[in-house]
Every structure is written in C-alpha cells, then in structure tokens.
Amino acid sequence: MTSLTLKLQAIGQERLRGMRRGIEKESLRAQPDGALALTPHPAGLGSALTHPHITTDYSESQLELITGVHGSVESCLAELTEVHQFTLRTMQAQGGAAGEEMLWVSSMPCNLPTDETIPIGRYGSSNVGRAKSVYRMGLGHRYGRRMQTISGIHYNWSLPGVDNEGYFSLIRNFRRQAFLLLTLFGASPALCSSFVEGRPHALRPLGHGGTLHMPHGTSLRMGRLGYQSEAQATLAVSYNSLEGYAASLHDALTRPWPAYEAVDIRNPGGDYNQLATTLLQIENEFYGTIRPKRTIYQGERPLHALRERGVEYIEVRLMDLNPFEAIGIDAPTLRFLDVFLLHCLLSDSPPDSPEEIRELAHNQHLTAARGREPGLMLLRGGRPIALVDWGLELIDELAPLAQALDELDGRDVHRDAVARARASLLAPETLPSARVVAEIHRAHADSFLDFTRSRSQAIRNDILALPWSEAQQARFEAMSAASVAEQKRIEAADTMPFEIYRQEYVSPARLGRPQAAAA
C-alpha cells in the first residue's frame, strides 16, 4: 500500500464529504463587432461594490461572476450558470447598442482601445469604493491597463481539518505540478495584435488576420505576456510556512520601490495615481498561480487575517476561460482539479528553495509558450524530464484518489475525468489550446477576433435560451436592489477624509504581527 493510499485512508470519507469549492469567473463585456464595451457597469446588475455574486474586476468593462461555497461540482456550476443567465438578460434589457453586448469567452482580450481609454472599475464615493478605483489606477500606471484586461477563472477549494502546514504543503506541490494544468486546460494560445501593440514579443503571425500566436502555446495568459512584472520578479516568495510567506508579503507591501515612488501617490492636479509607492500596493497585487486565503472582516487586510486566523482555503488562479464551454469551464475539469488538489495535499512535499523557485518559473513560462511541442523538456530537481512523461506519472498517481471520490459520489465521474486528461495528454491535438488554433484557422480565416466573437455570440444566445422563471428574476433583482442600498449605507456612514483613510489602510500596522512577535 502506498503512502498516498495510507494518507487517503487517514482522511476518511467524512472529511472527503466536507470538500468545498467555489468559482470566480472574469469576462470582458464586448460589442458585437468584437470591440471592448465602454459603457458603465449595467445598473440592473446592482452595485459592483457590494453585490455578492456580480462585480467588476479591473475594468468597468470586466465582469466578475462569483458563486457561493458548494459541496458538489454540480451545484457550483448550476449557480454559476444562473448568475450568467441573469447577467446576460440584464445586459440585453439595456436596449440599444448596449443591449447587444456579450461576454467575451476568451481569456485574452477583445479588440482594445488605447490604453488610457480602457475604463477602470468605479465603486462609488465611499472611502472603500474610492480605494478600489485608486488601486486600479495604480495597476494601470505600473503594468498598463491592457494587461489587466486578461480574464480567467479562480477556483477556491478547501478540505476540513487541514491546517496551515497542510495547505502550504499543498501549495508547494501545486506549484511544482502546475505545468500539467497549463497543458491540459490552457486555452489562450493566440491573441489579437492590439494587445501587444508597441510591446516586444516573440509571437508569430497566424495568417494575415491580425492574429498572433505561439504554434505550440497553451496559455499566453500565464506566460511572459500575461500577469508578469519586473518588480515582482525580484520577489522569491517561499511557501514553506505561513510565517515565511507572510514575511515575504509584508516586505513587498512595505518596501519602497523607486519606479513607483517616481509615479507618486498623487499627480500635480491632486488626483490619485496609486494607493502606495511600495513594491505592492495591497496583497491582491501579488501575482501567483495559487494563493492561501482567509475570509476577511470589514476593513481588515488579507495578510492580517492570514496571520491571525490561518489559511481557510486556497485559490487556484491559473485556469483559462474555455471558449468551447458556455460558462468557461465544465464538470470534468472541476473534478480533475478536485483530484489533483487532493494529490497535492497528500503527496510528500519537501521545502522549496530559491533554486527550485527559479526552476518553477522556467517550467511555467516554457509550458505556457510551448507546452504542446513534441518532446518538450522541463526541469525537475535540476534534471531534464519530458513534460509528457512527468504528466503521465502524475496522472497515474491520481487513480486511487479518483476512486475514493467516486465511491462517495456513486459514479465513475472522477475516474472518467482523470482518464480524459490522460487521453488528452497523449493526443495533444485534442487539447483546448490546440482546438482554438485549429478552429481559428479552419473556420475563421486565421482571425482570433472572428473566432472569439462567433463563440461569444453563440454562447450568449444559448444562455439566453435557457429556462428562466419569474421567481429567479425576482430573487436576483432583489439582490441587486439590496446591493445598491448597502452601497448607499456605506457612503452615508463615511466621515473620514479619504487621505486619512488611505494612510491608515496601507499602514504597516494593519498587516498584523509576525507569529513570534505576537506570541
């Protein structure tokens, strides 16, 4: 009996039944011609500041749809579908040109206007709402607004009885093995040339349709053109313990960064440029494929919450939108993620090192750009190993975990998901990234925009055609109205000048104390 099987038995069925998941899904609002919609967040969707299921991410034009916490994959996807239905129906009800808008179904953006024209999210006049907008203004100054319009899916996952050490063990293994998820589920191998206008890149033209791609790419979103930052590249964040991770983040949140000091907090006219001149303005600015998370109290800093109460769940951040799925992701993918995360949790997880952290970055960039390349070699412990060989090793290790989850489910759904992944790895032409490139070439004259526009329109029509009851409409309208009332309540209760609020919020004292000092 393997150590993995023994650890699985030690967890027991009761804890496995307690597995929980939720989804956050970003999508740009796009016009029928594939251009970014520049209209405000639709009023019928309520307040982007306070709505529990519908908000905006970076841009006013970038929706984020959020589920609650679910005990099953089916209920999670059912709720995400329902949120999509209300969102698209509300968008359609705007009438006129705005009523024709759709949700862009690719992670890489639609046809973008000039950088400064991309509208940042607006959250009202309260201090917390203004801080959210100023933070986004800072991201624009630091990285450019185009980079922020990339969209993805975040998968939040937890298992009862896992402590900080267990979650960080999971995170270390996830980072080691993330190449497999990028290969299997990456769906952003191509983009519109407007995204990289004026920027150096290694992309190749796909025909003459204004499309750039990597011939064997899997996820440009997670490669060098995606969420990358020279400043953050200086961070060698260790995941060996909560204390070490927190210390790394604390340093980045309090360390002045000369290039950002040059931008300054405010411009000569008095308008805010950013929340802070430190390497990171706030915790969310730290880019990573996975994060430890903890629900925060109102006004609390995420790092303080982690230090005080520990890790509550993890957030998987590398999943692309799948343009062949109506809501961007399907049940077999979520089931594979559940098995994969359980494997990361239960497998031996030695401490990471600066050398391994560099190796993992190398593997991530190589897989994102060339993951389907025949014979591609990654590095494992300083030695070359074929991506496919390593991937098959991992998939074969998932079998007992999939079987255990299927025994709870009463169906072979997890084993089917693992089998599908194995077959895809052995037939790379069936991977989502390969299908995207093939479909762009086959049916859309090598135009990424035409392909994604066509898919977005078809999915919009399909979702609008799903059954929808008066009771569902009334429930969502009530949520929207309640969110607007809550935003007004927050705004009415504000008495502190914004500059005082900002200074207090970014104060190092708000980040909590290291465990040793606190003790």
NUDO-164176 format. One record per residue (C-alpha): residue in three letters; x, y, z. Coordinates in steps of 0.001 Angstrom, whole numbers, plus 500000, padded with zeros to 6 digits. Layout:
alaXYZ/...
//
This chain:
met500000500000500000/thr501473503376499005/ser501938506255501426/leu499394508189499355/thr496757505489499904/leu497529505367503639/lys497135509147503922/leu493881508941501980/gln492536506319504390/ala493569508509507322/ile491452511373505964/gly488340509193505891/gln485089509570503993/glu483554512110506365/arg486273514689505737/leu486232513982501991/arg482491514734502028/gly483392518105503534/met485347519172500433/arg484126522605499336/arg484621524689496220/gly483589527987494631/ile484324529840491402/glu485149533433490451/lys484952533986486702/glu486077537119484862/ser484795538138481418/leu485040541318479387/arg481873542917478069/ala482310543203474308/gln480385544842471484/pro479033542661468640/asp481969543709466429/gly484496542426468994/ala485488545808470423/leu485607546421474169/ala482301547759475507/leu482950551182477026/thr479540551510478694/pro479284551667482516/his478593548549484593/pro474896547814483856/ala472720549420486550/gly470411546401486694/leu473302544290487977/gly473355546292491190/ser476398547661492991/ala479780546316491910/leu480991547250495410/thr478554545155497422/his476780542574495220/pro477650539057496474/his477703537438493016/ile478240540124490359/thr481055542658490476/thr483796544019488236/asp487457543104488238/tyr489993545603486889/ser487878547422484357/glu484368548817484403/ser484011546638481293/gln485230543452483020/leu482585541488484881/glu483426539080487666/leu480775536447488405/ile481065534692491766/thr479471531594493231/gly478956530777496871/val480624527815498569/his479387524439497328/gly479523520820498439/ser479213519492494888/val480569520322491459/glu477034520237490009/ser475579522808492399/cys478594525093491907/leu478237525065488118/ala474438525394488363/glu474801528593490380/leu477439529984488006/thr475084529266485091/glu472249531058486869/val474424534133487516/his475338534131483802/gln471666533965482855/phe470698536970484965/thr473756538927483831/leu473120538415480114/arg469385539048480476/thr470108542301482300/met472623543339479648/gln470094542563476921/ala467400544581478719/gln469516547755478470/gly468290548132474901/gly470003549891472015/ala473658549153471303/ala474304548275474967/gly471644545558474724/glu473714543775472075/glu476781543400474284/met478106539926475030/leu480544538264477405/trp483914537690475732/val484637533970476051/ser488442534044475734/ser490981534824478443/met492873537049476026/pro491013540305475417/cys488863541539472596/asn489836544459470360/leu491132547049472818/pro491166550824472514/thr494195552908473506/asp495462552053476952/glu494234555214478665/thr490746554709477192/ile490183551374478967/pro487846552339481838/ile488895551307485339/gly486278549995487753/arg484130552531489628/tyr482678551727493031/gly481031554926494252/ser482073557724496571/ser482798555829499794/asn486360555512501023/val486424551773500371/gly484958552341496882/arg487439555105496056/ala490334552955497329/lys489341550163494929/ser489440552592491995/val492729554200493074/tyr494283550735493407/arg493240550006489811/met494651553356488691/gly497932552250490275/leu497865548946488413/gly497434550893485185/his500466553074485939/arg502569550079486961/tyr501706547482484316/gly499498549158481731/arg495751548742481531/arg495817546214478700/met497491543568480831/gln494718543935483389/thr492004543073480853/ile493170539446480681/ser490443537269482227/gly490462533900483932/ile488760531557486353/his489722531266490007/tyr488846528044491817/asn488537528258495596/trp488969524926497405/ser489084523623500961/leu489010520387502931/pro488066520245506633/gly490789519531509132/val493666520907507041/asp495979523196508986/asn498368525910507774/glu501171523391507306/gly498907521165505217/tyr497745523976502955/phe501301525220502377/ser502367521655501612/leu499571521565499011/ile500667524914497576/arg504292523810497158/asn503235520670495286/phe500724522596493201/arg503442524985492056/arg505684522042491148/gln502958520353489128/ala501103523365487707/phe502612522667484274/leu500114519801483932/leu497085522073484421/leu498506524628481967/thr498948521875479398/leu495583520195479900/phe493395523279480305/gly495308526220478825/ala493084527796476169/ser494841531041475264/pro497452530228472580/ala496505533201470377/leu495518536845470705/cys494557539999468844/ser497608542014467795/ser496101545106469514/phe497061543552472864/val500811543748472202/glu500902546929470110/gly504136548746470902/arg505475545913473082/pro508279543449472300/his507124539852471950/ala508055536503470409/leu504607535725468974/arg504189534652465366/pro501521535795462924/leu498740533321462185/gly497896534049458544/his497018537646457743/gly494049538171460063/gly495763540328462707/thr496200537276464940/leu499408536423466800/his500078533061468410/met502586530519469651/pro502296527391467475/his502583525049470478/gly501388527519473114/thr498920526565475841/ser498275529680477948/leu499717533025476864/arg497790534431479824/met500141532595482195/gly503303533270480168/arg505614536220479743/leu502908538373478134/gly500399537747480912/tyr500398538659484576/gln504090539437484790/ser506030542191486490/glu509752543006486609/ala509309544374490117/gln507549541241491327/ala510188539081489655/thr512517540324492408/leu510337538520494957/ala511429534951495719/val508388534166497858/ser508782530944499833/tyr505803528734500640/asn507498526698503382/ser505350528167506154/leu502698530777506825/glu505292532818508739/gly507768532822505834/tyr505085533592503264/ala503672536387505417/ala507156537864505926/ser507751537913502148/leu504439539668501523/his504991542067504434/asp508323543059502900/ala506779543660499469/leu503925545698500991/thr506275547955502942/arg509368548204500722/pro509565551483498742/trp510060550911495003/pro511880553709493158/ala509907553458489903/tyr506630553694491830/glu507942556496494026/ala508562558390490770/val504863557967489896/asp503977559350493356/ile500705558948495254/arg499037561928493547/asn499616563887490388/pro500213567681490396/gly496487568225489920/gly495726566355493121/asp494217563230491547/tyr495362559898492929/asn497800557772490906/gln498045554799493284/leu497411553733496861/ala501088553420497831/thr504605553645496374/thr505684550274497767/leu506510547242495608/leu502924546040496142/gln500084548454496869/ile497958545741498505/glu498046541944498823/asn495936541278495714/glu498621542799493515/phe500872539786494150/tyr500564537532491099/gly500757533791491550/thr499277530563490238/ile497819529785493682/arg497204531738496896/pro496443530906500537/lys493234532725501525/arg491154533630504550/thr487791535401504700/ile488410538939505968/tyr486393541163508270/gln485203544550507014/gly488233546822506554/glu490707544086507526/arg493867543492505495/pro494128539974503989/leu497625539475505429/his496366540363508909/ala493546537813508539/leu496006535089507499/arg498355535843510374/glu495592535987512962/arg493366533083511903/gly495373530963509439/val494612529616505975/glu490936528844505354/tyr491111527778501699/ile493317528028498626/glu492641529944495422/val493774528347492135/arg494440531202489707/leu495815529665486507/met492657528394484806/asp491876529948481411/leu488358530520480125/asn487491527613477834/pro485747529186474810/phe484122525838473973/glu482204525797477282/ala479180528047477872/ile480330529265481286/gly484062528847480631/ile484593525568482486/asp482914522157482748/ala482279519487485379/pro485058517051484330/thr487604519873484641/leu486446520727488164/arg486504517062489136/phe490034516715487813/leu491001519785489861/asp489498518217492985/val491546515026492494/phe494668516997491563/leu494424519238494660/leu493864516232496893/his497011514689495390/cys498954517913496063/leu497740517832499672/leu498564514192500398/ser501844513764498491/asp505188514312500195/ser506099517980499850/pro509708518877500641/pro510561522519501384/asp511096524777498403/ser514362526640497766/pro515404529696495735/glu516806527320493083/glu513518525429492830/ile511502528665492702/arg513562529744489670/glu513076526299488121/leu509298526502488569/ala509175529913486849/his511186528416483967/asn508768525479483678/gln505716527747483798/his506937530047481026/leu508095527134478879/thr504768525302479233/ala502733528444478562/ala504638529182475348/arg505476525677474085/gly503543523121476153/arg502299521117473147/glu505707520954471467/pro506650517294470824/gly509408516148473185/leu509391519351475252/met511665519007478279/leu511078520628481669/leu513360520679484701/arg512765518610487849/gly515367518846490579/gly517834520345488115/arg517478517478485651/pro515593517445482347/ile512374515421482104/ala509861515219479264/leu506680517138480054/val504520514243478806/asp506399511647480873/trp506121513709484053/gly502469514435483323/leu501634510751482830/glu503432509896486082/leu501228512357487945/ile498012511273486255/asp498696507625487090/glu499142508606490753/leu495659510184490761/ala493865506842490254/pro493311505826493920/leu492192509346494820/ala489704509424491941/gln488390506027493022/ala487892507225496610/leu485923510279495462/asp483857508121493112/glu482940505802495996/leu481442508836497744/asp479736510018494561/gly478388506645493495/arg479512507263489911/asp482750506891487979/val482908510624487254/his486317511343488793/arg487948508331487167/asp486399509432483866/ala487844512932484322/val491318511506485005/ala491041509141482028/arg490031512035479796/ala493062514014480951/arg495376511090480217/ala493941510656476732/ser494288514402476029/leu497917514469477130/leu498669511625474724/ala496732513312471886/pro497777516989472137/glu495663517943469117/thr492596517401471350/leu493729519910473999/pro491718523173474236/ser494719525257473137/ala495170523135470007/arg491445523235469252/val491447527048469494/val494271527423466944/ala492733524802464638/glu489299526436464741/ile490693529936464147/his492477528604461067/arg489740526263459808/ala486624528391460092/his487644531976460796/ala490276532944458217/asp493024532980460877/ser491212535672462881/phe491268535319466679/leu488743538139466904/asp486344536498464463/phe486602533123466220/thr486024534530469701/arg483292536896468546/ser481467533985466916/arg481810531797470029/ser480755534659472326/gln477640535364470262/ala476660531687470090/ile477136531212473839/arg475164534408474561/asn472249533082472524/asp472453529628474136/ile472426531046477683/leu469583533455476908/ala467578530481475585/leu467851528506478852/pro464691528275481011/trp464300531198483412/ser461491531686485907/glu459834534774487351/ala460989533619490789/gln464638533549489652/gln464293537017488149/ala462699538383491319/arg465396536852493535/phe468235538378491516/glu466503541746491202/ala466126541792494987/met469875541056495355/ser470725543917493009/ala468446546332494873/ala469877545256498241/ser473425545798496973/val472590549344495845/ala471032550104499239/glu474106548704501003/gln476446550882498912/lys474386553954499832/arg474511552974503509/ile478313552676503376/glu478626556043501635/ala476318557749504155/ala478305556346507092/asp481680557664505857/thr483090560566507873/met486861560138507492/pro488687562160504781/phe489914559810502065/glu493592560681502509/ile493440559726506198/tyr491622556515505252/arg494276555686502634/gln497174556304505014/glu495607554155507710/tyr494727551344505285/val498256550994503847/ser499895551407507255/pro502276548517508132/ala500494548297511486/arg497398546979509673/leu499290543960508324/gly499406542120511638/arg502425540982513562/pro504706538026512853/gln503669534998514924/ala506816535042517086/ala506335538705517985/ala502623538220518585/ala503338535327520922/
//
